Amino acid sequence: MRTWKKRLNCAGLALDVEQGVEAAQQVGHRNFFTGGPQLVGHMLGMSSQVPLPLAEENFALDDFVSDMEQAVKDATVDHGYQIEGDQLVMTKGAPVTTINWDQTLGSVRESAQEAVEERLSSGEGLVEKTITLSASQSQQQDPDFEAIHQEIYTEAVDASLDLESMEITDHVVGVDFDVKELKRAYQAARSGETFSIPLTITQPKVTKEDLGGQLFKDLLGEGTTAVSGSANRKHNVKLSAEACNNIILLPGEEFSYNNTTGSRTAAKGYKNAPTYVAGQSVDDIGGGICQTSSTIYYAVLHTALEVVERHDHQFNTGYVSLGMDATVYYGSLDFRFRNNTDYPIKIVTNSYDSNGKRYLNVQIYGTNPDGIYAVPKSTTYDKVAPTTVYVPDESVPRGTLVLDREQYAYTGWSAHTYRYIYDKDGNEIEKQDMGTSKYNMRPNSYHYNPADGDPSTWVNGQPPAAGSSTTEVPEDPGTTDPGTTDPGTAAPETPGEQSPSVPEVPQPSDSGIAPIDPGQAAG
């Protein structure tokens, strides 16, 4: 019999406070013959303490037992078996050192519970217990094959990036074997004979060497959009982009735009900018932030990353191709994607000015050992040209029509987007359906003086008043940048269809405002 001793510090042990409180509440509420003496003791002023039990999941205990296992492995060099490459080599009849780890864990928990109670009763900040570990050695009888398996078995663990220390953790190679096969081979061997069985070696998917040399070395996807509109809108786009800059996602982790940026408030620096509420253009806090989510989505479409949640805008944005935008609204609509690669990925955003224009660039870096890349494509259909509506407004001079330049028109569209995945040689691997998008039409709105009557009834485009009055045609504001650097972006809206009796009036082009769904204060 061989023994090891190790000291256990209870300072890091997790306690089940809820269960302890429940036990305390039962004092005096159970059968008198079981709980009564304790209640009487309280009444007579005696000290009676209900101990706090240890939590079932206790990482400090797990780490302690792991340290003991390693100590045993290091100390028992001559234990009757050894690992040689991918083989477990054993000699029949040689003394085999084994430990009953289930029993050991129970003893450790008992000692830890005692240490906790001593600490609470004495008030001392540090209580330690000495754990004695006994190992048995078999010579004549068969060894404990399950115990051997428990000592050898190791689960494969990938190397990973610690986001707090930004250091790469080491990987672990998995080791396993068939217990029944070992037992059969042992029984078939002659006394003193050395035999072996194969080990199952599982290499981790990601090693420390892999991460050390390949971390964020490949550009997986990229997207760029032109940011137009008011200074406040440009500010909001830049602020929301900064919140997403250098975000790292480990394999399997998910990116949430709303969780990353948080609620868009004035306290966080967001300003009033054009948004859409119930289909109308209004100024509200956070206008423009949907361009950041859309640009990230556009970059993701150029990767094989898994899209979890995405919603289209109510109207065509103009800064990305139809079907490639992503609207958001905090607490309701979100844009989410998952890192489905075997390596960490990083989002890099950059808001910059060039040739008098503002741009937003999003790059997604990771590790792409297979050279896979993606190309998104969308088809458009169901075009609906803007109609014309007339809005009575007594402030409008008689005999004139005034175009509402805030509630500018949109052409309605539908779009279907696909993502084509290719290998490094350009062979198509997969065609992914990214869904359909529907963008509403919004009409041209003209204000008129109600004293002139409904303009749709005017003859030859003239109100029924004195012929001296002429219809004022609003000045064409000119065509502005549609707000995108991506090919295939929707061109500025064309003039809406007019009533035959009304002179054609040029329609204002897209001002760069990013519309959102009704009721949203973002975009």
Salt bridges, closest charged atoms under 4 A:
GLU114 OE1 - LYS129 NZ 3.63
GLU118 OE2 - LYS129 NZ 2.77
GLU128 OE1 - ARG7 NE 2.84
ASP170 OD1 - HIS171 ND1 3.38
ASP176 OD1 - HIS149 NE2 2.71
GLU209 OE1 - HIS171 ND1 3.93
ASP218 OD1 - LYS217 NZ 3.20
GLU254 OE2 - ARG336 NH1 2.73
GLU254 OE1 - ARG338 NH2 3.11
GLU306 OE2 - ARG338 NH1 2.94
GLU309 OE2 - HIS311 NE2 2.83
GLU309 OE1 - ARG336 NE 2.80
ASP325 OD1 - ARG310 NH2 3.15
ASP325 OD2 - HIS313 ND1 2.51
ASP353 OD1 - ARG358 NE 2.43
ASP393 OD2 - HIS447 ND1 3.23
ASP404 OD2 - HIS447 NE2 3.30
ASP433 OD1 - HIS416 NE2 2.81
ASP452 OD1 - ARG398 NE 2.91
ASP481 OD2 - LYS357 NZ 3.00
